[in-house]
Amino acid sequence: MSDSNDSPVLADPPIRKCTVVIAGAVGSGKSSLVNLLSRKSVAGTSIDAGRCTGELKDYTISFRDTAYKVFDTVGFTCSNGPSSVPKERPKKYEKRQIGEISGQGSIDLILLCVPSRNFRVQAVLDIHNKIQGELNGRKVPIVLVVTHFEEQQPSATTHTIDRWWSENSSTFQ
């Protein structure tokens, strides 16, 4: 029998630690992705394309023996959303975010959020190139996360995601 004064047995702490950066334009769904990954609402979100994240924020999310430090970045100002970035030039502010994260340790993965609405390859490449430029030659995998499918008009014959892919897949070849 166990004594009622025994301390609870704690599970082993996660074995591995990873740093994940969620980047993208203002209103691209970065904070919603943080909430999806954490399985609860930890990051503020908005139903419009306005800016929710006014400063760099990090969240610790653990699963499968790994602790993920997930950074929700201030959005790049290339979308139609309003800008509330400090008065300095947005590019400088964006650079400071990546630099601040890099200063805390290595970045293991970047999730680049792009909205399915008005998808433009050049805008994605511009953001990708900005991020690569700030990594100073470090090799970090970047995964494209296409968001906002719920805003697409459904079709009677194909699912929204399938239709989007058939319209845009040639862009990735």
N, C-alpha and C positions, 0 to 999 in steps of 0.2 A: 504494500500500500504506500501511497505517496503522502508525504506530509503536506498539509494545506499551506505551509509557509514556503514550500519549494518555489524557486523561480521558474517561470515558464521556459520551456525549451524553445530556443530560437532556431529558426531554419538557418542553414549555412548562408552566408552572404553570397551574392552573385559572384561567380568565378571570373567573369570577363567584364570589362568596361569598354563601352564604345561611345564615341561622340558623333552625333548626327546633326547636321545643319539643314533646316528647312528654309529654302529661299524661293523667291519668285516675286512677281509684280504685286503692287497693291491690289487687294481684292481677289487674289488668285486661290485662296483657300488654305493658306499655310496654317493658321490657327485651328481651323477645322480638322486638318490632318493631325495636328498635335492631339486634339481631343479624341480622334479616332484611334490613334496609337495608344493613348493612355486609358481608353475605354471609359472615360468619364470627362465631364466638362471642367477642364483646368485652365484653358486659355479663352479669353474673351473673343467672341465672334460677332459678326454683323450680317444682316440680311442684304445689305447693299454693297456696292463696290468700294466703300470708303475704308479708310485706314483704321484698323482695330489695335494693332500693335505699335505703340508709340516709341518703344525702346526694345532693345535686345533682351529677350527673356529666355531662361532655361528651365527645363523640367526634367526630373529623373523618373524614368519609366523602366520598370524591371519585368522581365519575363524570360523563361527558359534559361536560367542561370546566367543571364547577362543584364547588366545595368546600363541603360542607354541614357546619356545626357543629351537631351534633345533641345536644340536652340531654335526658337521661333524668332525669325529676323524681321526687322522693319522692311516692308516691301519696297522693291525697286520702283521708281516713279515712272515706269514706262506704260502703265495702264491708264485708263480714264479716271481712276479714282482721285480724290483730292489729296494734296500733299501736305503733311504736317511735319515733315522732316525739319530739323533745326535749320536756322537761316543759312547755314553753310551749304555749299553745293551738294546735291544728293550723292554724286559719285564719291565724294570725299567721305560722306557718312557711311555709305555702303562699304567702302574700303575699310573704314575703322571697325565695322562689325566683324568682318572676316578676320582682320588682324587681332581683334580682341579675343575671338574664339581660338585662333591659332596660338595666341599667347598663353592660353590655358592648357595646351596640349595638342596632340595631333587630332585632325579631323578624319574620321573613318569613312563617312558617307555623306553625300549631299543629296537631298531630295529636292528637285527643282519643280515647283508647282506651276503649271500653266493651265489657264482656263480653256475648256473646249470651245467656248464661244469666241468668235473672231480669232481663231488660232492662226498665228502667223509665224512661219518658220524663222524669218529674219529676227523677230523679237526674241524668240527662244535662243537663237544663236548669239544675239547681242548679250543677253543675260549670262549665257554659258561662258562667253569670252571674258566678260567682266569678272566672273568668279574665278576662272582659270588664271587670269592675270593677277588676282590677289593671292593666289596660292603659292606664288613664287617658285614655280617649277615642281612643287610636290604633286605627286600622282594621287588623286582622290577620286573614287568612282562617283559619278553623278547619274542619278536615276530620274528620268522624266516621269512626273506624276500628273496626269491629265485630270482636271477637276471640273466641276459644274455640269456634269452630264444631266443632272436633274432639271436644268434649265432648257435642255434641247426638246424640241417638239417630237413626240413619239411618232413612229411610222407604223402603219398597219402591217407592213411586211417584214421589217427588220427592227431589232433592238437598237436603242439609241447608240450604245457603245459600238456595236457592230457596224452601224451606218457611218459613225464618225471614222472608224478605222478604215472602212472601204474608201471613204473620201480622202483620207490623209495618209494612208500607208505608203504610198509612192514617195512621199516626202522623206521618209526615213531610209530609203534604199540608196 
